[in-house]
Amino acid sequence: MSDEAPEQDAKTEDPSQKKLEDAHKKGDVAKSQEVVTWFMLLGSAVIFAMMGPGAAAALADSLKVIIMNADRFELGGAGFGAFFNNLALAMIGTVLLPLVVLSTCAVLANLIQHRPLFSAEPITPKLSKISPLAGAKRLFSTESLVNFGKGLFKIGVVGAVVIMVVWPERDRLDTMMTADPQTILADFQEIGIKIFMAVLAIVTVIAFADYLYVRQKWWKKLMMTVQETRDEYKQMEGDPHIKGKLRQLRQERARKRMMAAVPDATVVITNPTHFAVALKYDKAMRAPRCVAKGADAVAFRIRELAKEHDVPIVENPPLARALFASVDVDETIPNEHFKAVAEVIGFVMRLKQGAGWKAN
């Protein structure tokens, strides 16, 4: 028995679709921050390579006006204020496009890892988030140590790559201070692009490995025990025992209603022992209707009720078998049995109108 308990508690089953959907609604998804970092680096590289020179030139032109005409501005004059307003608009225009690019990269970094997500669960205030004890546990947890190790590894590797890229350019960097500004910008852009490309290459490997690690850990956390799988199935499909009990109760209630209709039947047609079908007919009906039917024990109970309430019982094995197989309770009899049933009901009516009727 002790060997079975751990096996029951072991998470050996893949998470169900329902559990995955519930986790997604709560904001619990597989998300690697290194993938986000990779996309932000890519966006920064694009900005640096394609927009950097133009933005720098635009700002340089605006600032030249200040430097060349510094002695002409009146600090309190209207022209001075208008100039700085135009300069602020130029700076905002220069910064706006990079912000759009970086924002787009941030959104793509999340969409590539999981479906669109709108959940307030991660930012909902919780006492555990402000508890010193819980905070200490998170700080010294295995996950924190792993993240700390990943951070040190990433800093070391990226730093080594940057040194490998910059070291061959050390002589070139020494002469930058005395070079022409245009040359400095061109050299700085060239070296910067090399650094971005080298860092992107190494971060690509780190991001891919980290995403696999994060997803595997997330998947393992959501895995289910056999009992959890059974409980979820019961919640979704309904407990088979409860469904069986409800079905049994419905059948018993239907049987009671059926038996309550036997005393008002016009005739009961029997096999004579295996089947019994109770029919009701009056002039307002289009055709006779089955009010009760049964086999064996139920048929015996129908016959007993018919005797107790003086309902005529007619033995007609072929008709009883045919009606039992072809008509359900509260349904009118099929057309093909009209003639045979009409003969039986007509016979019963004649007996009742004659010397009287007493069920045997």
C-alpha positions as CSV (number, residue, x, y, z in Angstrom):
1,M,0.0,0.0,0.0
2,S,2.9,2.3,0.8
3,D,4.4,1.7,-2.7
4,E,1.1,2.7,-4.4
5,A,0.8,6.2,-2.7
6,P,3.9,7.7,-4.2
7,E,3.0,6.4,-7.6
8,Q,-0.5,8.0,-7.3
9,D,1.1,11.3,-6.3
10,A,3.7,11.2,-9.1
11,K,3.1,13.7,-11.9
12,T,3.3,11.3,-14.9
13,E,0.5,12.6,-17.2
14,D,0.8,15.4,-19.7
15,P,-1.3,18.5,-18.8
16,S,-4.7,18.4,-20.3
17,Q,-6.0,21.1,-22.7
18,K,-8.2,22.4,-19.9
19,K,-5.3,22.8,-17.6
20,L,-3.3,24.6,-20.3
21,E,-6.2,26.9,-20.9
22,D,-6.6,27.6,-17.2
23,A,-2.9,28.4,-16.9
24,H,-3.1,30.7,-19.9
25,K,-6.0,32.6,-18.4
26,K,-4.0,33.1,-15.2
27,G,-1.0,34.4,-17.1
28,D,1.0,31.3,-16.4
29,V,2.8,30.7,-19.7
30,A,6.3,29.6,-20.8
31,K,8.2,32.8,-21.3
32,S,11.9,33.3,-21.6
33,Q,13.3,36.7,-20.8
34,E,16.3,35.9,-23.0
35,V,14.1,35.7,-26.0
36,V,12.8,39.2,-25.2
37,T,16.4,40.4,-24.8
38,W,17.3,38.9,-28.2
39,F,14.4,40.8,-29.9
40,M,15.3,44.0,-28.1
41,L,19.0,43.6,-29.2
42,L,17.8,43.0,-32.8
43,G,15.7,46.2,-32.7
44,S,18.6,48.2,-31.3
45,A,20.9,46.9,-34.0
46,V,18.4,47.9,-36.7
47,I,18.0,51.3,-35.2
48,F,21.8,51.7,-34.8
49,A,22.6,50.6,-38.3
50,M,19.7,52.2,-40.3
51,M,18.5,55.1,-38.3
52,G,21.5,56.1,-36.2
53,P,23.4,58.2,-38.8
54,G,20.3,60.1,-39.9
55,A,19.2,60.8,-36.4
56,A,22.6,62.0,-35.3
57,A,22.9,64.3,-38.4
58,A,19.5,65.8,-37.7
59,L,20.3,66.5,-34.1
60,A,23.7,67.8,-35.1
61,D,22.2,70.3,-37.5
62,S,19.8,71.5,-34.8
63,L,22.5,71.9,-32.2
64,K,24.8,73.7,-34.7
65,V,22.3,76.6,-34.6
66,I,22.7,76.9,-30.9
67,I,26.5,76.8,-31.0
68,M,26.9,79.2,-33.9
69,N,24.3,81.7,-32.7
70,A,24.6,81.4,-28.9
71,D,25.4,85.1,-28.6
72,R,22.3,86.2,-30.5
73,F,19.6,84.6,-28.4
74,E,17.7,86.7,-25.9
75,L,17.0,84.5,-23.0
76,G,13.6,86.1,-22.4
77,G,12.7,86.7,-26.0
78,A,10.0,85.0,-28.0
79,G,12.5,83.7,-30.6
80,F,14.5,81.8,-28.0
81,G,11.3,80.0,-26.8
82,A,10.2,79.2,-30.3
83,F,13.7,77.8,-31.1
84,F,13.7,75.4,-28.2
85,N,10.1,74.3,-29.0
86,N,11.3,73.4,-32.5
87,L,14.3,71.6,-31.0
88,A,12.2,69.6,-28.6
89,L,9.9,68.5,-31.5
90,A,12.9,67.5,-33.5
91,M,14.3,65.4,-30.6
92,I,10.9,63.8,-30.1
93,G,10.6,62.9,-33.8
94,T,14.1,61.4,-33.6
95,V,13.3,59.3,-30.6
96,L,9.7,58.3,-31.6
97,L,10.6,55.9,-34.4
98,P,13.2,53.9,-32.3
99,L,10.5,53.7,-29.5
100,V,8.0,52.3,-32.0
101,V,10.6,49.7,-33.3
102,L,11.6,48.6,-29.8
103,S,7.9,48.4,-28.7
104,T,7.1,46.2,-31.8
105,C,10.1,44.0,-30.9
106,A,8.9,43.6,-27.4
107,V,5.4,42.6,-28.5
108,L,6.8,40.1,-31.1
109,A,9.1,38.6,-28.5
110,N,6.0,37.6,-26.4
111,L,3.8,36.6,-29.3
112,I,6.4,34.2,-30.6
113,Q,6.4,32.4,-27.3
114,H,2.7,32.2,-26.5
115,R,-0.7,33.3,-27.7
116,P,-2.0,36.9,-27.0
117,L,-2.6,37.2,-23.3
118,F,-4.7,39.6,-21.3
119,S,-4.8,38.7,-17.6
120,A,-4.7,40.7,-14.3
121,E,-3.7,37.6,-12.3
122,P,0.1,38.3,-12.4
123,I,-0.3,41.9,-11.1
124,T,-3.1,41.1,-8.5
125,P,-1.9,42.1,-5.0
126,K,-1.1,39.0,-2.9
127,L,0.1,38.8,0.7
128,S,2.7,36.2,-0.3
129,K,4.4,38.9,-2.5
130,I,5.0,41.2,0.4
131,S,5.7,38.5,3.0
132,P,9.4,38.6,4.1
133,L,9.5,34.9,4.6
134,A,8.1,34.2,1.2
135,G,10.4,36.8,-0.3
136,A,13.4,35.1,1.4
137,K,12.3,31.7,0.0
138,R,12.1,33.2,-3.5
139,L,15.4,34.9,-3.1
140,F,17.3,31.7,-2.1
141,S,15.2,29.3,-4.2
142,T,16.7,27.0,-6.8
143,E,15.1,29.2,-9.5
144,S,16.8,32.3,-8.2
145,L,20.2,30.5,-8.1
146,V,19.7,29.3,-11.6
147,N,18.8,32.8,-12.8
148,F,21.8,34.2,-11.0
149,G,24.1,31.6,-12.7
150,K,22.6,32.3,-16.1
151,G,23.2,36.0,-15.6
152,L,26.8,35.6,-14.7
153,F,27.3,33.2,-17.6
154,K,25.7,35.6,-20.0
155,I,27.7,38.6,-18.8
156,G,30.9,36.6,-19.1
157,V,30.2,35.2,-22.5
158,V,28.9,38.5,-24.0
159,G,31.8,40.4,-22.4
160,A,34.3,38.0,-23.9
161,V,32.7,38.4,-27.3
162,V,32.8,42.2,-27.1
163,I,36.5,42.1,-26.2
164,M,37.2,39.7,-29.1
165,V,35.5,42.1,-31.5
166,V,37.0,45.3,-30.1
167,W,40.5,44.1,-29.4
168,P,41.6,44.0,-33.1
169,E,40.3,47.7,-33.4
170,R,42.3,49.0,-30.4
171,D,44.7,51.0,-32.6
172,R,41.8,52.5,-34.5
173,L,40.1,53.5,-31.3
174,D,43.3,55.3,-30.2
175,T,43.2,57.6,-33.2
176,M,39.5,58.5,-33.0
177,M,40.1,61.4,-30.6
178,T,42.1,63.3,-33.2
179,A,40.0,62.3,-36.3
180,D,37.4,64.3,-38.1
181,P,33.9,64.1,-36.5
182,Q,32.4,62.5,-39.7
183,T,35.1,59.9,-39.6
184,I,34.5,59.2,-35.9
185,L,30.8,58.6,-36.5
186,A,31.5,56.3,-39.5
187,D,34.1,54.3,-37.5
188,F,31.9,54.2,-34.4
189,Q,29.0,52.9,-36.5
190,E,31.1,50.2,-38.1
191,I,32.6,48.9,-34.8
192,G,29.1,49.2,-33.2
193,I,27.6,47.0,-35.9
194,K,30.3,44.4,-35.5
195,I,29.6,44.3,-31.7
196,F,25.9,44.0,-32.3
197,M,26.3,41.2,-34.7
198,A,28.6,39.2,-32.5
199,V,26.5,39.7,-29.4
200,L,23.3,38.8,-31.4
201,A,25.0,35.6,-32.5
202,I,25.9,34.5,-29.0
203,V,22.6,35.7,-27.5
204,T,20.7,33.6,-30.1
205,V,22.2,30.4,-28.7
206,I,21.6,31.6,-25.1
207,A,17.9,32.5,-25.9
208,F,17.2,29.3,-27.7
209,A,18.6,27.2,-24.9
210,D,16.9,29.3,-22.2
211,Y,13.5,29.0,-23.9
212,L,13.8,25.2,-24.1
213,Y,14.7,25.1,-20.4
214,V,11.9,27.5,-19.4
215,R,9.3,25.6,-21.4
216,Q,10.4,22.2,-20.1
217,K,10.2,23.5,-16.6
218,W,6.8,25.1,-17.2
219,W,5.5,21.9,-18.8
220,K,6.8,19.8,-15.9
221,K,5.1,22.1,-13.4
222,L,1.7,21.7,-15.2
223,M,2.0,17.9,-15.4
224,M,-0.8,16.0,-13.6
225,T,-1.1,12.9,-11.5
226,V,-3.3,10.0,-12.6
227,Q,-5.8,11.0,-9.9
228,E,-5.9,14.7,-11.1
229,T,-6.6,13.4,-14.6
230,R,-9.5,11.3,-13.4
231,D,-10.9,14.1,-11.2
232,E,-10.8,16.5,-14.2
233,Y,-12.5,14.0,-16.4
234,K,-15.2,13.6,-13.8
235,Q,-15.7,17.3,-13.7
236,M,-15.9,17.6,-17.4
237,E,-17.9,14.5,-18.3
238,G,-19.6,14.0,-15.0
239,D,-19.0,11.3,-12.4
240,P,-20.0,8.0,-14.0
241,H,-21.4,6.7,-10.6
242,I,-23.5,9.9,-10.2
243,K,-24.6,9.7,-13.9
244,G,-25.6,6.1,-13.4
245,K,-27.5,6.9,-10.2
246,L,-29.4,9.8,-11.9
247,R,-30.2,7.5,-14.8
248,Q,-31.6,4.9,-12.4
249,L,-33.7,7.5,-10.6
250,R,-35.1,8.7,-13.9
251,Q,-36.0,5.2,-14.9
252,E,-37.7,4.5,-11.6
253,R,-39.7,7.7,-11.9
254,A,-40.7,6.9,-15.4
255,R,-41.7,3.4,-14.3
256,K,-43.9,4.8,-11.5
257,R,-45.6,7.2,-13.9
258,M,-46.1,4.3,-16.3
259,M,-47.6,2.1,-13.6
260,A,-49.9,4.9,-12.5
261,A,-51.4,5.0,-16.0
262,V,-52.3,1.2,-16.0
263,P,-55.6,1.6,-14.1
264,D,-56.9,4.0,-16.7
265,A,-55.9,1.7,-19.6
266,T,-58.6,0.4,-22.0
267,V,-56.9,-3.1,-22.5
268,V,-53.7,-4.9,-21.6
269,I,-52.4,-7.2,-24.4
270,T,-50.1,-10.0,-23.1
271,N,-47.8,-12.8,-24.3
272,P,-49.2,-14.1,-21.8
273,T,-46.3,-14.2,-19.4
274,H,-43.3,-12.5,-21.0
275,F,-44.7,-9.3,-22.4
276,A,-47.6,-6.9,-21.5
277,V,-48.6,-3.8,-23.3
278,A,-51.3,-1.5,-21.9
279,L,-53.3,0.6,-24.4
280,K,-55.7,3.4,-23.9
281,Y,-58.4,4.6,-26.4
282,D,-61.4,6.9,-26.5
283,K,-63.3,8.5,-29.2
284,A,-61.4,11.8,-28.9
285,M,-58.1,10.0,-29.9
286,R,-56.9,9.6,-33.4
287,A,-55.4,6.2,-32.6
288,P,-54.9,4.0,-29.5
289,R,-51.9,5.0,-27.3
290,C,-49.5,2.9,-25.4
291,V,-49.5,3.9,-21.7
292,A,-47.4,1.1,-20.3
293,K,-45.3,-1.8,-21.4
294,G,-42.9,-4.3,-19.9
295,A,-41.3,-7.7,-20.0
296,D,-41.1,-10.4,-17.4
297,A,-41.3,-8.8,-13.9
298,V,-42.6,-5.5,-15.2
299,A,-45.1,-7.4,-17.4
300,F,-46.3,-9.3,-14.3
301,R,-46.7,-6.1,-12.3
302,I,-48.8,-4.6,-15.2
303,R,-51.0,-7.6,-15.3
304,E,-51.5,-7.5,-11.5
305,L,-52.5,-3.8,-11.6
306,A,-54.9,-4.5,-14.5
307,K,-56.6,-7.2,-12.4
308,E,-56.8,-5.0,-9.3
309,H,-58.5,-2.3,-11.3
310,D,-60.7,-4.5,-13.6
311,V,-58.8,-3.6,-16.8
312,P,-59.4,-6.2,-19.5
313,I,-56.5,-8.5,-20.2
314,V,-56.3,-10.1,-23.7
315,E,-53.8,-12.8,-24.6
316,N,-52.5,-12.3,-28.1
317,P,-48.8,-13.3,-28.2
318,P,-48.0,-12.2,-31.8
319,L,-49.6,-8.8,-31.3
320,A,-48.1,-8.3,-27.8
321,R,-44.6,-9.1,-29.1
322,A,-45.1,-6.8,-32.1
323,L,-46.4,-3.8,-30.0
324,F,-43.6,-4.3,-27.4
325,A,-41.0,-4.0,-30.1
326,S,-42.5,-1.2,-32.2
327,V,-44.1,1.3,-29.9
328,D,-42.8,3.3,-26.9
329,V,-44.7,4.5,-23.9
330,D,-46.9,7.6,-24.6
331,E,-46.7,6.9,-28.4
332,T,-49.6,6.0,-30.7
333,I,-49.5,2.5,-32.2
334,P,-48.0,2.2,-35.7
335,N,-50.4,2.1,-38.7
336,E,-49.6,-1.5,-39.5
337,H,-51.1,-2.6,-36.2
338,F,-54.3,-0.6,-36.4
339,K,-56.5,-3.4,-37.6
340,A,-55.3,-6.0,-35.1
341,V,-55.6,-3.5,-32.2
342,A,-59.0,-2.3,-33.4
343,E,-60.3,-5.9,-33.3
344,V,-59.1,-6.3,-29.8
345,I,-60.5,-3.0,-28.6
346,G,-63.8,-3.7,-30.4
347,F,-64.0,-7.1,-28.7
348,V,-63.4,-5.5,-25.3
349,M,-66.0,-2.8,-25.9
350,R,-68.6,-5.4,-26.9
351,L,-67.9,-7.4,-23.7
352,K,-68.3,-4.3,-21.6
353,Q,-71.6,-3.4,-23.2
354,G,-72.9,-6.9,-22.8
355,A,-73.1,-8.8,-19.5
356,G,-70.3,-6.7,-18.0
357,W,-66.5,-7.3,-17.6
358,K,-64.5,-8.7,-14.8
359,A,-60.7,-9.1,-15.2
360,N,-59.5,-12.6,-14.6
